[in-house]
């Protein structure tokens, strides 16, 4: 089962990359915010394996890094909850290896902070954890440059996904 989902996710990403590269998103010019938002949602749904309409993303900034949290809108939606957990577990592994292809694909550009996060991959720790109705990736580091990069990355996520989350850095738990 796990190999099938991973293959599906990679296959979906490759298919969508070929569509974007072929210019099939030409109906939304670069400056068109509504087109950009629709593209982020569409690419995100395919890359994540679950609908953005069935889930909520949150991004938190902490003094030692931050967190990416995704929860199912409906606590009884077991399928979405399990897809969230599978996706976040996979993302934590990818980020640990310095691989940020998924957020670059979803946002159609390299998010701020990614180059430093890639370069400092050995100084940053990504821990996936189950939550009651989803999961989270806790991102920690003792490297001050890496903390700054993580914050840049998370603030970008907050803005591009329009989550309304605070960009205030809180003390780590």
C-alpha positions as CSV (number, residue, x, y, z in Angstrom):
1,X,0.0,0.0,0.0
2,X,2.8,2.4,1.0
3,X,4.6,1.9,-2.3
4,X,1.4,2.5,-4.3
5,X,0.7,5.8,-2.5
6,X,4.3,7.0,-2.9
7,X,4.2,6.0,-6.6
8,X,0.9,7.8,-7.1
9,X,2.2,11.0,-5.4
10,X,5.4,11.0,-7.5
11,X,3.4,10.2,-10.6
12,X,0.9,12.9,-9.9
13,X,3.7,15.4,-9.4
14,X,5.5,14.4,-12.6
15,X,2.2,14.6,-14.6
16,X,1.4,18.1,-13.2
17,X,4.9,19.3,-13.8
18,X,4.6,18.3,-17.5
19,X,1.3,20.1,-17.7
20,X,2.7,23.3,-16.2
21,X,5.8,23.1,-18.3
22,X,3.6,22.7,-21.4
23,X,2.0,26.0,-20.6
24,X,-1.5,24.6,-19.8
25,X,-1.9,27.3,-17.1
26,X,-1.7,30.1,-19.7
27,X,-5.2,31.3,-18.9
28,X,-3.7,32.8,-15.6
29,X,-1.1,35.4,-16.3
30,X,1.8,35.8,-13.9
31,X,0.3,38.8,-12.2
32,X,-3.2,37.3,-11.8
33,X,-3.5,36.5,-8.1
34,X,-6.7,34.5,-8.5
35,X,-5.0,32.3,-11.1
36,X,-2.0,31.9,-8.8
37,X,-4.2,30.9,-5.9
38,X,-6.1,28.4,-8.0
39,X,-2.8,26.9,-9.3
40,X,-1.5,26.6,-5.7
41,X,-4.8,24.8,-4.7
42,X,-4.7,22.5,-7.8
43,X,-1.1,21.6,-7.5
44,X,-1.3,21.2,-3.8
45,X,-4.3,18.8,-4.0
46,X,-2.4,16.6,-6.4
47,X,0.9,16.7,-4.5
48,X,-0.6,16.1,-1.1
49,X,-3.1,13.4,-2.1
50,X,-6.0,15.1,-0.4
51,X,-8.2,18.1,-1.0
52,X,-7.4,21.5,0.4
53,X,-11.2,21.8,0.9
54,X,-11.2,18.9,3.4
55,X,-8.3,20.2,5.4
56,X,-6.8,23.2,7.1
57,X,-3.1,24.1,7.1
58,X,-1.4,26.0,9.9
59,X,2.2,27.3,10.1
60,X,3.7,28.2,13.4
61,X,7.0,30.1,14.1
62,X,8.9,29.2,17.2
63,X,12.2,30.5,18.6
64,X,13.9,27.3,17.6
65,X,12.2,26.8,14.2
66,X,8.5,26.2,13.7
67,X,5.8,23.7,12.7
68,X,3.6,22.7,9.8
69,X,0.2,21.4,10.9
70,X,-2.5,20.0,8.8
71,X,-5.9,18.8,10.1
72,X,-9.0,17.3,8.6
73,X,-12.0,19.7,8.7
74,X,-14.2,16.9,9.8
75,X,-13.0,14.9,12.8
76,X,-14.9,11.9,11.4
77,X,-13.1,12.0,8.0
78,X,-10.7,9.1,8.6
79,X,-9.6,9.0,4.9
80,X,-8.4,12.6,4.9
81,X,-6.8,12.3,8.3
82,X,-4.8,9.2,7.1
83,X,-3.8,11.0,3.8
84,X,-2.6,14.0,5.8
85,X,-0.5,11.7,8.0
86,X,1.0,9.9,5.1
87,X,1.8,13.1,3.3
88,X,3.4,14.8,6.3
89,X,5.4,11.7,7.1
90,X,6.7,11.7,3.5
91,X,7.4,15.5,3.6
92,X,9.4,15.2,6.8
93,X,11.6,12.6,5.2
94,X,12.0,14.6,2.1
95,X,12.9,17.8,4.0
96,X,15.4,15.9,6.1
97,X,17.2,14.9,3.0
98,X,17.2,18.5,1.8
99,X,14.5,17.9,-0.9
100,X,12.0,20.7,-1.2
101,X,10.6,19.8,-4.6
102,X,7.0,19.5,-3.3
103,X,6.7,23.1,-2.0
104,X,8.5,24.4,-5.1
105,X,6.1,22.5,-7.3
106,X,3.0,23.6,-5.3
107,X,3.9,27.3,-5.3
108,X,5.5,27.3,-8.8
109,X,8.7,28.8,-7.5
110,X,11.3,28.4,-4.8
111,X,9.9,29.6,-1.5
112,X,12.1,32.0,0.5
113,X,14.4,30.2,3.0
114,X,14.6,27.0,0.9
115,X,18.2,27.5,-0.4
116,X,19.5,27.9,3.2
117,X,17.3,25.1,4.5
118,X,18.8,22.9,1.7
119,X,22.4,23.9,2.5
120,X,21.9,23.5,6.3
121,X,19.8,20.2,6.1
122,X,22.1,18.5,8.6
123,X,21.5,21.3,11.2
124,X,17.7,21.1,10.9
125,X,15.6,18.4,12.4
126,X,12.1,17.5,11.1
127,X,9.9,15.4,13.4
128,X,6.5,14.1,12.2
129,X,3.9,13.6,14.8
130,X,0.2,12.5,14.7
131,X,-2.4,14.8,16.1
132,X,-5.9,14.0,16.9
133,X,-7.3,14.8,13.5
134,X,-4.2,15.1,11.3
135,X,-0.5,15.6,11.9
136,X,2.3,18.1,12.2
137,X,6.0,18.4,11.3
138,X,8.0,20.1,14.1
139,X,11.0,21.8,12.7
140,X,13.9,22.5,15.1
141,X,17.5,23.8,14.9
142,X,20.1,25.5,17.0
143,X,21.6,27.3,14.0
144,X,20.5,30.9,13.9
145,X,20.8,31.2,10.1
146,X,18.6,28.1,9.7
147,X,16.0,29.5,12.1
148,X,15.8,32.7,10.0
149,X,15.4,30.6,6.8
150,X,12.7,28.4,8.5
151,X,10.8,31.5,9.5
152,X,11.1,33.0,6.0
153,X,9.8,29.7,4.6
154,X,6.9,29.5,7.0
155,X,5.9,33.2,6.6
156,X,5.8,32.6,2.9
157,X,3.5,29.5,3.4
158,X,1.2,31.6,5.7
159,X,0.9,34.3,3.0
160,X,0.6,32.1,-0.1
161,X,-1.9,29.7,1.5
162,X,-3.7,32.7,3.1
163,X,-4.0,30.8,6.5
164,X,-4.2,33.9,8.6
165,X,-1.7,32.4,11.1
166,X,0.4,34.7,13.2
167,X,3.9,35.6,12.0
168,X,4.9,36.3,15.6
169,X,7.7,34.1,16.8
170,X,6.7,32.3,20.0
171,X,8.9,30.6,22.5
172,X,9.4,26.9,21.7
173,X,7.5,24.4,23.8
